[in-house]
Amino acid sequence: MNPDTLQERIALIQGKREALVRLLEQPDLGTLRIDVNQAIEEIDDLLDEFKQTFPDV
């Protein structure tokens, strides 16, 4: 995979994270809030690992 494609995919993941954060702001989320929180945490971990693995990208 070339660096441009990788950056595009990471940007897509970051966009999805923002969508989850907006979803988390909904007051009627109920128990789904736990799953949304977990998804955000996992995306954050993925992005951190990506930055550690590819610091120049």
mmCIF entry with sequence, helices, sheets and N, C-alpha, C, O atoms, coordinates in Angstrom:
data_MODEL
# 
_entry.id   MODEL 
# 
_entity.id                         1 
_entity.type                       polymer 
_entity.pdbx_number_of_molecules   1 
# 
_entity_poly.entity_id                      1 
_entity_poly.type                           'polypeptide(L)' 
_entity_poly.nstd_linkage                   no 
_entity_poly.nstd_monomer                   no 
_entity_poly.pdbx_seq_one_letter_code       MNPDTLQERIALIQGKREALVRLLEQPDLGTLRIDVNQAIEEIDDLLDEFKQTFPDV 
_entity_poly.pdbx_seq_one_letter_code_can   MNPDTLQERIALIQGKREALVRLLEQPDLGTLRIDVNQAIEEIDDLLDEFKQTFPDV 
_entity_poly.pdbx_strand_id                 A 
# 
loop_
_entity_poly_seq.entity_id 
_entity_poly_seq.num 
_entity_poly_seq.mon_id 
_entity_poly_seq.hetero 
1 1  MET n 
1 2  ASN n 
1 3  PRO n 
1 4  ASP n 
1 5  THR n 
1 6  LEU n 
1 7  GLN n 
1 8  GLU n 
1 9  ARG n 
1 10 ILE n 
1 11 ALA n 
1 12 LEU n 
1 13 ILE n 
1 14 GLN n 
1 15 GLY n 
1 16 LYS n 
1 17 ARG n 
1 18 GLU n 
1 19 ALA n 
1 20 LEU n 
1 21 VAL n 
1 22 ARG n 
1 23 LEU n 
1 24 LEU n 
1 25 GLU n 
1 26 GLN n 
1 27 PRO n 
1 28 ASP n 
1 29 LEU n 
1 30 GLY n 
1 31 THR n 
1 32 LEU n 
1 33 ARG n 
1 34 ILE n 
1 35 ASP n 
1 36 VAL n 
1 37 ASN n 
1 38 GLN n 
1 39 ALA n 
1 40 ILE n 
1 41 GLU n 
1 42 GLU n 
1 43 ILE n 
1 44 ASP n 
1 45 ASP n 
1 46 LEU n 
1 47 LEU n 
1 48 ASP n 
1 49 GLU n 
1 50 PHE n 
1 51 LYS n 
1 52 GLN n 
1 53 THR n 
1 54 PHE n 
1 55 PRO n 
1 56 ASP n 
1 57 VAL n 
# 
_struct_asym.id          A 
_struct_asym.entity_id   1 
# 
loop_
_struct_conf.conf_type_id 
_struct_conf.id 
_struct_conf.pdbx_PDB_helix_id 
_struct_conf.beg_label_comp_id 
_struct_conf.beg_label_asym_id 
_struct_conf.beg_label_seq_id 
_struct_conf.pdbx_beg_PDB_ins_code 
_struct_conf.end_label_comp_id 
_struct_conf.end_label_asym_id 
_struct_conf.end_label_seq_id 
_struct_conf.pdbx_end_PDB_ins_code 
_struct_conf.beg_auth_comp_id 
_struct_conf.beg_auth_asym_id 
_struct_conf.beg_auth_seq_id 
_struct_conf.end_auth_comp_id 
_struct_conf.end_auth_asym_id 
_struct_conf.end_auth_seq_id 
_struct_conf.pdbx_PDB_helix_class 
_struct_conf.details 
_struct_conf.pdbx_PDB_helix_length 
HELX_P HELX_P1 AA1 PRO A 3  ? LEU A 24 ? PRO A 3  LEU A 24 1 ? 22 
HELX_P HELX_P2 AA2 LEU A 32 ? THR A 53 ? LEU A 32 THR A 53 1 ? 22 
# 
_struct_conf_type.id          HELX_P 
_struct_conf_type.criteria    ? 
_struct_conf_type.reference   ? 
# 
loop_
_atom_site.group_PDB 
_atom_site.id 
_atom_site.type_symbol 
_atom_site.label_atom_id 
_atom_site.label_alt_id 
_atom_site.label_comp_id 
_atom_site.label_asym_id 
_atom_site.label_entity_id 
_atom_site.label_seq_id 
_atom_site.pdbx_PDB_ins_code 
_atom_site.Cartn_x 
_atom_site.Cartn_y 
_atom_site.Cartn_z 
_atom_site.occupancy 
_atom_site.B_iso_or_equiv 
_atom_site.pdbx_formal_charge 
_atom_site.auth_seq_id 
_atom_site.auth_comp_id 
_atom_site.auth_asym_id 
_atom_site.auth_atom_id 
_atom_site.pdbx_PDB_model_num 
ATOM 1   N N  . MET A 1 1  ? 0.851   -1.164 0.000  1.00 0.00 ? 1  MET A N  1 
ATOM 2   C CA . MET A 1 1  ? 0.000   0.000  0.000  1.00 0.00 ? 1  MET A CA 1 
ATOM 3   C C  . MET A 1 1  ? 0.902   1.233  0.000  1.00 0.00 ? 1  MET A C  1 
ATOM 4   O O  . MET A 1 1  ? 1.858   1.314  0.771  1.00 0.00 ? 1  MET A O  1 
ATOM 5   N N  . ASN A 1 2  ? 0.592   2.177  -0.858 1.00 0.00 ? 2  ASN A N  1 
ATOM 6   C CA . ASN A 1 2  ? 1.430   3.362  -0.930 1.00 0.00 ? 2  ASN A CA 1 
ATOM 7   C C  . ASN A 1 2  ? 1.023   4.383  0.147  1.00 0.00 ? 2  ASN A C  1 
ATOM 8   O O  . ASN A 1 2  ? -0.087  4.313  0.674  1.00 0.00 ? 2  ASN A O  1 
ATOM 9   N N  . PRO A 1 3  ? 1.906   5.317  0.470  1.00 0.00 ? 3  PRO A N  1 
ATOM 10  C CA . PRO A 1 3  ? 1.649   6.272  1.555  1.00 0.00 ? 3  PRO A CA 1 
ATOM 11  C C  . PRO A 1 3  ? 0.401   7.130  1.345  1.00 0.00 ? 3  PRO A C  1 
ATOM 12  O O  . PRO A 1 3  ? -0.284  7.464  2.311  1.00 0.00 ? 3  PRO A O  1 
ATOM 13  N N  . ASP A 1 4  ? 0.101   7.489  0.104  1.00 0.00 ? 4  ASP A N  1 
ATOM 14  C CA . ASP A 1 4  ? -1.083  8.310  -0.153 1.00 0.00 ? 4  ASP A CA 1 
ATOM 15  C C  . ASP A 1 4  ? -2.364  7.560  0.188  1.00 0.00 ? 4  ASP A C  1 
ATOM 16  O O  . ASP A 1 4  ? -3.274  8.124  0.796  1.00 0.00 ? 4  ASP A O  1 
ATOM 17  N N  . THR A 1 5  ? -2.436  6.310  -0.197 1.00 0.00 ? 5  THR A N  1 
ATOM 18  C CA . THR A 1 5  ? -3.603  5.487  0.105  1.00 0.00 ? 5  THR A CA 1 
ATOM 19  C C  . THR A 1 5  ? -3.751  5.308  1.606  1.00 0.00 ? 5  THR A C  1 
ATOM 20  O O  . THR A 1 5  ? -4.855  5.372  2.147  1.00 0.00 ? 5  THR A O  1 
ATOM 21  N N  . LEU A 1 6  ? -2.632  5.085  2.266  1.00 0.00 ? 6  LEU A N  1 
ATOM 22  C CA . LEU A 1 6  ? -2.638  4.906  3.712  1.00 0.00 ? 6  LEU A CA 1 
ATOM 23  C C  . LEU A 1 6  ? -3.150  6.169  4.405  1.00 0.00 ? 6  LEU A C  1 
ATOM 24  O O  . LEU A 1 6  ? -3.956  6.084  5.331  1.00 0.00 ? 6  LEU A O  1 
ATOM 25  N N  . GLN A 1 7  ? -2.694  7.320  3.967  1.00 0.00 ? 7  GLN A N  1 
ATOM 26  C CA . GLN A 1 7  ? -3.151  8.579  4.557  1.00 0.00 ? 7  GLN A CA 1 
ATOM 27  C C  . GLN A 1 7  ? -4.645  8.799  4.314  1.00 0.00 ? 7  GLN A C  1 
ATOM 28  O O  . GLN A 1 7  ? -5.347  9.303  5.190  1.00 0.00 ? 7  GLN A O  1 
ATOM 29  N N  . GLU A 1 8  ? -5.126  8.427  3.142  1.00 0.00 ? 8  GLU A N  1 
ATOM 30  C CA . GLU A 1 8  ? -6.556  8.562  2.843  1.00 0.00 ? 8  GLU A CA 1 
ATOM 31  C C  . GLU A 1 8  ? -7.388  7.687  3.772  1.00 0.00 ? 8  GLU A C  1 
ATOM 32  O O  . GLU A 1 8  ? -8.429  8.108  4.276  1.00 0.00 ? 8  GLU A O  1 
ATOM 33  N N  . ARG A 1 9  ? -6.921  6.487  3.987  1.00 0.00 ? 9  ARG A N  1 
ATOM 34  C CA . ARG A 1 9  ? -7.671  5.570  4.860  1.00 0.00 ? 9  ARG A CA 1 
ATOM 35  C C  . ARG A 1 9  ? -7.653  6.029  6.309  1.00 0.00 ? 9  ARG A C  1 
ATOM 36  O O  . ARG A 1 9  ? -8.652  5.900  7.017  1.00 0.00 ? 9  ARG A O  1 
ATOM 37  N N  . ILE A 1 10 ? -6.527  6.561  6.752  1.00 0.00 ? 10 ILE A N  1 
ATOM 38  C CA . ILE A 1 10 ? -6.442  7.080  8.120  1.00 0.00 ? 10 ILE A CA 1 
ATOM 39  C C  . ILE A 1 10 ? -7.366  8.285  8.267  1.00 0.00 ? 10 ILE A C  1 
ATOM 40  O O  . ILE A 1 10 ? -8.034  8.430  9.291  1.00 0.00 ? 10 ILE A O  1 
ATOM 41  N N  . ALA A 1 11 ? -7.410  9.145  7.262  1.00 0.00 ? 11 ALA A N  1 
ATOM 42  C CA . ALA A 1 11 ? -8.315  10.301 7.298  1.00 0.00 ? 11 ALA A CA 1 
ATOM 43  C C  . ALA A 1 11 ? -9.766  9.840  7.369  1.00 0.00 ? 11 ALA A C  1 
ATOM 44  O O  . ALA A 1 11 ? -10.574 10.449 8.070  1.00 0.00 ? 11 ALA A O  1 
ATOM 45  N N  . LEU A 1 12 ? -10.098 8.788  6.663  1.00 0.00 ? 12 LEU A N  1 
ATOM 46  C CA . LEU A 1 12 ? -11.448 8.226  6.699  1.00 0.00 ? 12 LEU A CA 1 
ATOM 47  C C  . LEU A 1 12 ? -11.786 7.729  8.106  1.00 0.00 ? 12 LEU A C  1 
ATOM 48  O O  . LEU A 1 12 ? -12.887 7.960  8.606  1.00 0.00 ? 12 LEU A O  1 
ATOM 49  N N  . ILE A 1 13 ? -10.845 7.055  8.728  1.00 0.00 ? 13 ILE A N  1 
ATOM 50  C CA . ILE A 1 13 ? -11.051 6.554  10.091 1.00 0.00 ? 13 ILE A CA 1 
ATOM 51  C C  . ILE A 1 13 ? -11.221 7.716  11.062 1.00 0.00 ? 13 ILE A C  1 
ATOM 52  O O  . ILE A 1 13 ? -12.067 7.657  11.954 1.00 0.00 ? 13 ILE A O  1 
ATOM 53  N N  . GLN A 1 14 ? -10.429 8.768  10.897 1.00 0.00 ? 14 GLN A N  1 
ATOM 54  C CA . GLN A 1 14 ? -10.564 9.939  11.759 1.00 0.00 ? 14 GLN A CA 1 
ATOM 55  C C  . GLN A 1 14 ? -11.935 10.584 11.593 1.00 0.00 ? 14 GLN A C  1 
ATOM 56  O O  . GLN A 1 14 ? -12.520 11.061 12.565 1.00 0.00 ? 14 GLN A O  1 
ATOM 57  N N  . GLY A 1 15 ? -12.441 10.601 10.383 1.00 0.00 ? 15 GLY A N  1 
ATOM 58  C CA . GLY A 1 15 ? -13.777 11.140 10.138 1.00 0.00 ? 15 GLY A CA 1 
ATOM 59  C C  . GLY A 1 15 ? -14.853 10.318 10.818 1.00 0.00 ? 15 GLY A C  1 
ATOM 60  O O  . GLY A 1 15 ? -15.817 10.866 11.352 1.00 0.00 ? 15 GLY A O  1 
ATOM 61  N N  . LYS A 1 16 ? -14.693 9.020  10.800 1.00 0.00 ? 16 LYS A N  1 
ATOM 62  C CA . LYS A 1 16 ? -15.656 8.150  11.465 1.00 0.00 ? 16 LYS A CA 1 
ATOM 63  C C  . LYS A 1 16 ? -15.601 8.343  12.976 1.00 0.00 ? 16 LYS A C  1 
ATOM 64  O O  . LYS A 1 16 ? -16.618 8.250  13.663 1.00 0.00 ? 16 LYS A O  1 
ATOM 65  N N  . ARG A 1 17 ? -14.399 8.615  13.486 1.00 0.00 ? 17 ARG A N  1 
ATOM 66  C CA . ARG A 1 17 ? -14.267 8.880  14.918 1.00 0.00 ? 17 ARG A CA 1 
ATOM 67  C C  . ARG A 1 17 ? -15.073 10.113 15.287 1.00 0.00 ? 17 ARG A C  1 
ATOM 68  O O  . ARG A 1 17 ? -15.775 10.122 16.298 1.00 0.00 ? 17 ARG A O  1 
ATOM 69  N N  . GLU A 1 18 ? -14.974 11.155 14.469 1.00 0.00 ? 18 GLU A N  1 
ATOM 70  C CA . GLU A 1 18 ? -15.720 12.383 14.735 1.00 0.00 ? 18 GLU A CA 1 
ATOM 71  C C  . GLU A 1 18 ? -17.227 12.127 14.711 1.00 0.00 ? 18 GLU A C  1 
ATOM 72  O O  . GLU A 1 18 ? -17.971 12.712 15.498 1.00 0.00 ? 18 GLU A O  1 
ATOM 73  N N  . ALA A 1 19 ? -17.669 11.265 13.820 1.00 0.00 ? 19 ALA A N  1 
ATOM 74  C CA . ALA A 1 19 ? -19.087 10.913 13.767 1.00 0.00 ? 19 ALA A CA 1 
ATOM 75  C C  . ALA A 1 19 ? -19.512 10.207 15.054 1.00 0.00 ? 19 ALA A C  1 
ATOM 76  O O  . ALA A 1 19 ? -20.610 10.442 15.557 1.00 0.00 ? 19 ALA A O  1 
ATOM 77  N N  . LEU A 1 20 ? -18.653 9.349  15.582 1.00 0.00 ? 20 LEU A N  1 
ATOM 78  C CA . LEU A 1 20 ? -18.958 8.660  16.832 1.00 0.00 ? 20 LEU A CA 1 
ATOM 79  C C  . LEU A 1 20 ? -19.005 9.642  17.997 1.00 0.00 ? 20 LEU A C  1 
ATOM 80  O O  . LEU A 1 20 ? -19.842 9.508  18.890 1.00 0.00 ? 20 LEU A O  1 
ATOM 81  N N  . VAL A 1 21 ? -18.114 10.621 17.992 1.00 0.00 ? 21 VAL A N  1 
ATOM 82  C CA . VAL A 1 21 ? -18.119 11.628 19.054 1.00 0.00 ? 21 VAL A CA 1 
ATOM 83  C C  . VAL A 1 21 ? -19.430 12.414 19.017 1.00 0.00 ? 21 VAL A C  1 
ATOM 84  O O  . VAL A 1 21 ? -20.020 12.689 20.062 1.00 0.00 ? 21 VAL A O  1 
ATOM 85  N N  . ARG A 1 22 ? -19.880 12.771 17.827 1.00 0.00 ? 22 ARG A N  1 
ATOM 86  C CA . ARG A 1 22 ? -21.168 13.482 17.698 1.00 0.00 ? 22 ARG A CA 1 
ATOM 87  C C  . ARG A 1 22 ? -22.324 12.597 18.172 1.00 0.00 ? 22 ARG A C  1 
ATOM 88  O O  . ARG A 1 22 ? -23.257 13.075 18.816 1.00 0.00 ? 22 ARG A O  1 
ATOM 89  N N  . LEU A 1 23 ? -22.252 11.324 17.851 1.00 0.00 ? 23 LEU A N  1 
ATOM 90  C CA . LEU A 1 23 ? -23.280 10.379 18.299 1.00 0.00 ? 23 LEU A CA 1 
ATOM 91  C C  . LEU A 1 23 ? -23.307 10.295 19.819 1.00 0.00 ? 23 LEU A C  1 
ATOM 92  O O  . LEU A 1 23 ? -24.373 10.198 20.426 1.00 0.00 ? 23 LEU A O  1 
ATOM 93  N N  . LEU A 1 24 ? -22.149 10.332 20.417 1.00 0.00 ? 24 LEU A N  1 
ATOM 94  C CA . LEU A 1 24 ? -22.036 10.232 21.872 1.00 0.00 ? 24 LEU A CA 1 
ATOM 95  C C  . LEU A 1 24 ? -22.726 11.406 22.567 1.00 0.00 ? 24 LEU A C  1 
ATOM 96  O O  . LEU A 1 24 ? -23.118 11.294 23.729 1.00 0.00 ? 24 LEU A O  1 
ATOM 97  N N  . GLU A 1 25 ? -22.873 12.511 21.875 1.00 0.00 ? 25 GLU A N  1 
ATOM 98  C CA . GLU A 1 25 ? -23.515 13.694 22.448 1.00 0.00 ? 25 GLU A CA 1 
ATOM 99  C C  . GLU A 1 25 ? -25.031 13.565 22.503 1.00 0.00 ? 25 GLU A C  1 
ATOM 100 O O  . GLU A 1 25 ? -25.697 14.395 23.122 1.00 0.00 ? 25 GLU A O  1 
ATOM 101 N N  . GLN A 1 26 ? -25.581 12.548 21.872 1.00 0.00 ? 26 GLN A N  1 
ATOM 102 C CA . GLN A 1 26 ? -27.031 12.349 21.870 1.00 0.00 ? 26 GLN A CA 1 
ATOM 103 C C  . GLN A 1 26 ? -27.493 11.895 23.255 1.00 0.00 ? 26 GLN A C  1 
ATOM 104 O O  . GLN A 1 26 ? -26.935 10.948 23.810 1.00 0.00 ? 26 GLN A O  1 
ATOM 105 N N  . PRO A 1 27 ? -28.495 12.552 23.814 1.00 0.00 ? 27 PRO A N  1 
ATOM 106 C CA . PRO A 1 27 ? -28.933 12.213 25.177 1.00 0.00 ? 27 PRO A CA 1 
ATOM 107 C C  . PRO A 1 27 ? -29.683 10.885 25.281 1.00 0.00 ? 27 PRO A C  1 
ATOM 108 O O  . PRO A 1 27 ? -29.735 10.301 26.363 1.00 0.00 ? 27 PRO A O  1 
ATOM 109 N N  . ASP A 1 28 ? -30.257 10.399 24.199 1.00 0.00 ? 28 ASP A N  1 
ATOM 110 C CA . ASP A 1 28 ? -31.083 9.193  24.265 1.00 0.00 ? 28 ASP A CA 1 
ATOM 111 C C  . ASP A 1 28 ? -30.355 7.941  23.777 1.00 0.00 ? 28 ASP A C  1 
ATOM 112 O O  . ASP A 1 28 ? -30.978 7.031  23.229 1.00 0.00 ? 28 ASP A O  1 
ATOM 113 N N  . LEU A 1 29 ? -29.067 7.898  23.971 1.00 0.00 ? 29 LEU A N  1 
ATOM 114 C CA . LEU A 1 29 ? -28.251 6.804  23.448 1.00 0.00 ? 29 LEU A CA 1 
ATOM 115 C C  . LEU A 1 29 ? -28.396 5.513  24.264 1.00 0.00 ? 29 LEU A C  1 
ATOM 116 O O  . LEU A 1 29 ? -28.234 4.415  23.731 1.00 0.00 ? 29 LEU A O  1 
ATOM 117 N N  . GLY A 1 30 ? -28.697 5.652  25.535 1.00 0.00 ? 30 GLY A N  1 
ATOM 118 C CA . GLY A 1 30 ? -28.901 4.484  26.395 1.00 0.00 ? 30 GLY A CA 1 
ATOM 119 C C  . GLY A 1 30 ? -27.652 3.634  26.534 1.00 0.00 ? 30 GLY A C  1 
ATOM 120 O O  . GLY A 1 30 ? -26.542 4.150  26.667 1.00 0.00 ? 30 GLY A O  1 
ATOM 121 N N  . THR A 1 31 ? -27.851 2.314  26.499 1.00 0.00 ? 31 THR A N  1 
ATOM 122 C CA . THR A 1 31 ? -26.726 1.401  26.704 1.00 0.00 ? 31 THR A CA 1 
ATOM 123 C C  . THR A 1 31 ? -25.781 1.351  25.498 1.00 0.00 ? 31 THR A C  1 
ATOM 124 O O  . THR A 1 31 ? -24.670 0.831  25.595 1.00 0.00 ? 31 THR A O  1 
ATOM 125 N N  . LEU A 1 32 ? -26.227 1.889  24.374 1.00 0.00 ? 32 LEU A N  1 
ATOM 126 C CA . LEU A 1 32 ? -25.367 1.952  23.191 1.00 0.00 ? 32 LEU A CA 1 
ATOM 127 C C  . LEU A 1 32 ? -24.167 2.852  23.443 1.00 0.00 ? 32 LEU A C  1 
ATOM 128 O O  . LEU A 1 32 ? -23.154 2.746  22.753 1.00 0.00 ? 32 LEU A O  1 
ATOM 129 N N  . ARG A 1 33 ? -24.276 3.741  24.431 1.00 0.00 ? 33 ARG A N  1 
ATOM 130 C CA . ARG A 1 33 ? -23.194 4.646  24.799 1.00 0.00 ? 33 ARG A CA 1 
ATOM 131 C C  . ARG A 1 33 ? -21.911 3.874  25.135 1.00 0.00 ? 33 ARG A C  1 
ATOM 132 O O  . ARG A 1 33 ? -20.809 4.327  24.828 1.00 0.00 ? 33 ARG A O  1 
ATOM 133 N N  . ILE A 1 34 ? -22.063 2.729  25.756 1.00 0.00 ? 34 ILE A N  1 
ATOM 134 C CA . ILE A 1 34 ? -20.903 1.894  26.111 1.00 0.00 ? 34 ILE A CA 1 
ATOM 135 C C  . ILE A 1 34 ? -20.176 1.444  24.851 1.00 0.00 ? 34 ILE A C  1 
ATOM 136 O O  . ILE A 1 34 ? -18.948 1.509  24.784 1.00 0.00 ? 34 ILE A O  1 
ATOM 137 N N  . ASP A 1 35 ? -20.918 0.995  23.864 1.00 0.00 ? 35 ASP A N  1 
ATOM 138 C CA . ASP A 1 35 ? -20.315 0.526  22.611 1.00 0.00 ? 35 ASP A CA 1 
ATOM 139 C C  . ASP A 1 35 ? -19.661 1.673  21.844 1.00 0.00 ? 35 ASP A C  1 
ATOM 140 O O  . ASP A 1 35 ? -18.593 1.504  21.256 1.00 0.00 ? 35 ASP A O  1 
ATOM 141 N N  . VAL A 1 36 ? -20.300 2.827  21.852 1.00 0.00 ? 36 VAL A N  1 
ATOM 142 C CA . VAL A 1 36 ? -19.731 3.980  21.153 1.00 0.00 ? 36 VAL A CA 1 
ATOM 143 C C  . VAL A 1 36 ? -18.433 4.410  21.828 1.00 0.00 ? 36 VAL A C  1 
ATOM 144 O O  . VAL A 1 36 ? -17.452 4.715  21.149 1.00 0.00 ? 36 VAL A O  1 
ATOM 145 N N  . ASN A 1 37 ? -18.423 4.435  23.156 1.00 0.00 ? 37 ASN A N  1 
ATOM 146 C CA . ASN A 1 37 ? -17.198 4.766  23.887 1.00 0.00 ? 37 ASN A CA 1 
ATOM 147 C C  . ASN A 1 37 ? -16.077 3.793  23.549 1.00 0.00 ? 37 ASN A C  1 
ATOM 148 O O  . ASN A 1 37 ? -14.937 4.202  23.331 1.00 0.00 ? 37 ASN A O  1 
ATOM 149 N N  . GLN A 1 38 ? -16.401 2.515  23.506 1.00 0.00 ? 38 GLN A N  1 
ATOM 150 C CA . GLN A 1 38 ? -15.402 1.509  23.206 1.00 0.00 ? 38 GLN A CA 1 
ATOM 151 C C  . GLN A 1 38 ? -14.868 1.675  21.788 1.00 0.00 ? 38 GLN A C  1 
ATOM 152 O O  . GLN A 1 38 ? -13.668 1.535  21.554 1.00 0.00 ? 38 GLN A O  1 
ATOM 153 N N  . ALA A 1 39 ? -15.744 1.968  20.855 1.00 0.00 ? 39 ALA A N  1 
ATOM 154 C CA . ALA A 1 39 ? -15.317 2.173  19.473 1.00 0.00 ? 39 ALA A CA 1 
ATOM 155 C C  . ALA A 1 39 ? -14.367 3.364  19.373 1.00 0.00 ? 39 ALA A C  1 
ATOM 156 O O  . ALA A 1 39 ? -13.367 3.301  18.658 1.00 0.00 ? 39 ALA A O  1 
ATOM 157 N N  . ILE A 1 40 ? -14.673 4.443  20.080 1.00 0.00 ? 40 ILE A N  1 
ATOM 158 C CA . ILE A 1 40 ? -13.802 5.613  20.077 1.00 0.00 ? 40 ILE A CA 1 
ATOM 159 C C  . ILE A 1 40 ? -12.433 5.262  20.662 1.00 0.00 ? 40 ILE A C  1 
ATOM 160 O O  . ILE A 1 40 ? -11.402 5.652  20.115 1.00 0.00 ? 40 ILE A O  1 
ATOM 161 N N  . GLU A 1 41 ? -12.427 4.537  21.757 1.00 0.00 ? 41 GLU A N  1 
ATOM 162 C CA . GLU A 1 41 ? -11.167 4.128  22.377 1.00 0.00 ? 41 GLU A CA 1 
ATOM 163 C C  . GLU A 1 41 ? -10.334 3.268  21.425 1.00 0.00 ? 41 GLU A C  1 
ATOM 164 O O  . GLU A 1 41 ? -9.119  3.441  21.329 1.00 0.00 ? 41 GLU A O  1 
ATOM 165 N N  . GLU A 1 42 ? -10.984 2.350  20.728 1.00 0.00 ? 42 GLU A N  1 
ATOM 166 C CA . GLU A 1 42 ? -10.259 1.476  19.808 1.00 0.00 ? 42 GLU A CA 1 
ATOM 167 C C  . GLU A 1 42 ? -9.713  2.255  18.615 1.00 0.00 ? 42 GLU A C  1 
ATOM 168 O O  . GLU A 1 42 ? -8.608  1.981  18.148 1.00 0.00 ? 42 GLU A O  1 
ATOM 169 N N  . ILE A 1 43 ? -10.472 3.212  18.127 1.00 0.00 ? 43 ILE A N  1 
ATOM 170 C CA . ILE A 1 43 ? -9.976  4.053  17.035 1.00 0.00 ? 43 ILE A CA 1 
ATOM 171 C C  . ILE A 1 43 ? -8.779  4.870  17.512 1.00 0.00 ? 43 ILE A C  1 
ATOM 172 O O  . ILE A 1 43 ? -7.787  5.006  16.796 1.00 0.00 ? 43 ILE A O  1 
ATOM 173 N N  . ASP A 1 44 ? -8.878  5.414  18.726 1.00 0.00 ? 44 ASP A N  1 
ATOM 174 C CA . ASP A 1 44 ? -7.753  6.175  19.277 1.00 0.00 ? 44 ASP A CA 1 
ATOM 175 C C  . ASP A 1 44 ? -6.500  5.309  19.391 1.00 0.00 ? 44 ASP A C  1 
ATOM 176 O O  . ASP A 1 44 ? -5.399  5.753  19.065 1.00 0.00 ? 44 ASP A O  1 
ATOM 177 N N  . ASP A 1 45 ? -6.675  4.074  19.853 1.00 0.00 ? 45 ASP A N  1 
ATOM 178 C CA . ASP A 1 45 ? -5.536  3.151  19.947 1.00 0.00 ? 45 ASP A CA 1 
ATOM 179 C C  . ASP A 1 45 ? -4.950  2.876  18.565 1.00 0.00 ? 45 ASP A C  1 
ATOM 180 O O  . ASP A 1 45 ? -3.731  2.869  18.391 1.00 0.00 ? 45 ASP A O  1 
ATOM 181 N N  . LEU A 1 46 ? -5.813  2.652  17.597 1.00 0.00 ? 46 LEU A N  1 
ATOM 182 C CA . LEU A 1 46 ? -5.361  2.391  16.231 1.00 0.00 ? 46 LEU A CA 1 
ATOM 183 C C  . LEU A 1 46 ? -4.576  3.572  15.674 1.00 0.00 ? 46 LEU A C  1 
ATOM 184 O O  . LEU A 1 46 ? -3.517  3.392  15.072 1.00 0.00 ? 46 LEU A O  1 
ATOM 185 N N  . LEU A 1 47 ? -5.094  4.774  15.876 1.00 0.00 ? 47 LEU A N  1 
ATOM 186 C CA . LEU A 1 47 ? -4.413  5.967  15.378 1.00 0.00 ? 47 LEU A CA 1 
ATOM 187 C C  . LEU A 1 47 ? -3.072  6.181  16.077 1.00 0.00 ? 47 LEU A C  1 
ATOM 188 O O  . LEU A 1 47 ? -2.099  6.590  15.444 1.00 0.00 ? 47 LEU A O  1 
ATOM 189 N N  . ASP A 1 48 ? -3.020  5.906  17.384 1.00 0.00 ? 48 ASP A N  1 
ATOM 190 C CA . ASP A 1 48 ? -1.754  6.020  18.115 1.00 0.00 ? 48 ASP A CA 1 
ATOM 191 C C  . ASP A 1 48 ? -0.724  5.030  17.594 1.00 0.00 ? 48 ASP A C  1 
ATOM 192 O O  . ASP A 1 48 ? 0.440   5.377  17.393 1.00 0.00 ? 48 ASP A O  1 
ATOM 193 N N  . GLU A 1 49 ? -1.161  3.794  17.377 1.00 0.00 ? 49 GLU A N  1 
ATOM 194 C CA . GLU A 1 49 ? -0.251  2.771  16.853 1.00 0.00 ? 49 GLU A CA 1 
ATOM 195 C C  . GLU A 1 49 ? 0.234   3.134  15.456 1.00 0.00 ? 49 GLU A C  1 
ATOM 196 O O  . GLU A 1 49 ? 1.396   2.907  15.117 1.00 0.00 ? 49 GLU A O  1 
ATOM 197 N N  . PHE A 1 50 ? -0.649  3.694  14.653 1.00 0.00 ? 50 PHE A N  1 
ATOM 198 C CA . PHE A 1 50 ? -0.270  4.113  13.307 1.00 0.00 ? 50 PHE A CA 1 
ATOM 199 C C  . PHE A 1 50 ? 0.801   5.188  13.381 1.00 0.00 ? 50 PHE A C  1 
ATOM 200 O O  . PHE A 1 50 ? 1.799   5.129  12.662 1.00 0.00 ? 50 PHE A O  1 
ATOM 201 N N  . LYS A 1 51 ? 0.595   6.177  14.254 1.00 0.00 ? 51 LYS A N  1 
ATOM 202 C CA . LYS A 1 51 ? 1.576   7.267  14.382 1.00 0.00 ? 51 LYS A CA 1 
ATOM 203 C C  . LYS A 1 51 ? 2.921   6.762  14.887 1.00 0.00 ? 51 LYS A C  1 
ATOM 204 O O  . LYS A 1 51 ? 3.966   7.273  14.484 1.00 0.00 ? 51 LYS A O  1 
ATOM 205 N N  . GLN A 1 52 ? 2.905   5.765  15.765 1.00 0.00 ? 52 GLN A N  1 
ATOM 206 C CA . GLN A 1 52 ? 4.153   5.196  16.259 1.00 0.00 ? 52 GLN A CA 1 
ATOM 207 C C  . GLN A 1 52 ? 4.861   4.394  15.180 1.00 0.00 ? 52 GLN A C  1 
ATOM 208 O O  . GLN A 1 52 ? 6.087   4.430  15.078 1.00 0.00 ? 52 GLN A O  1 
ATOM 209 N N  . THR A 1 53 ? 4.103   3.681  14.385 1.00 0.00 ? 53 THR A N  1 
ATOM 210 C CA . THR A 1 53 ? 4.670   2.828  13.345 1.00 0.00 ? 53 THR A CA 1 
ATOM 211 C C  . THR A 1 53 ? 5.140   3.642  12.146 1.00 0.00 ? 53 THR A C  1 
ATOM 212 O O  . THR A 1 53 ? 6.184   3.354  11.561 1.00 0.00 ? 53 THR A O  1 
ATOM 213 N N  . PHE A 1 54 ? 4.368   4.652  11.788 1.00 0.00 ? 54 PHE A N  1 
ATOM 214 C CA . PHE A 1 54 ? 4.673   5.480  10.614 1.00 0.00 ? 54 PHE A CA 1 
ATOM 215 C C  . PHE A 1 54 ? 4.744   6.950  11.027 1.00 0.00 ? 54 PHE A C  1 
ATOM 216 O O  . PHE A 1 54 ? 3.840   7.717  10.696 1.00 0.00 ? 54 PHE A O  1 
ATOM 217 N N  . PRO A 1 55 ? 5.773   7.356  11.728 1.00 0.00 ? 55 PRO A N  1 
ATOM 218 C CA . PRO A 1 55 ? 5.831   8.733  12.206 1.00 0.00 ? 55 PRO A CA 1 
ATOM 219 C C  . PRO A 1 55 ? 5.942   9.776  11.091 1.00 0.00 ? 55 PRO A C  1 
ATOM 220 O O  . PRO A 1 55 ? 5.605   10.941 11.304 1.00 0.00 ? 55 PRO A O  1 
ATOM 221 N N  . ASP A 1 56 ? 6.401   9.381  9.929  1.00 0.00 ? 56 ASP A N  1 
ATOM 222 C CA . ASP A 1 56 ? 6.611   10.331 8.835  1.00 0.00 ? 56 ASP A CA 1 
ATOM 223 C C  . ASP A 1 56 ? 5.425   10.454 7.898  1.00 0.00 ? 56 ASP A C  1 
ATOM 224 O O  . ASP A 1 56 ? 5.438   11.285 6.990  1.00 0.00 ? 56 ASP A O  1 
ATOM 225 N N  . VAL A 1 57 ? 4.393   9.634  8.107  1.00 0.00 ? 57 VAL A N  1 
ATOM 226 C CA . VAL A 1 57 ? 3.254   9.650  7.174  1.00 0.00 ? 57 VAL A CA 1 
ATOM 227 C C  . VAL A 1 57 ? 2.174   10.549 7.696  1.00 0.00 ? 57 VAL A C  1 
ATOM 228 O O  . VAL A 1 57 ? 1.133   10.698 7.058  1.00 0.00 ? 57 VAL A O  1 
# 
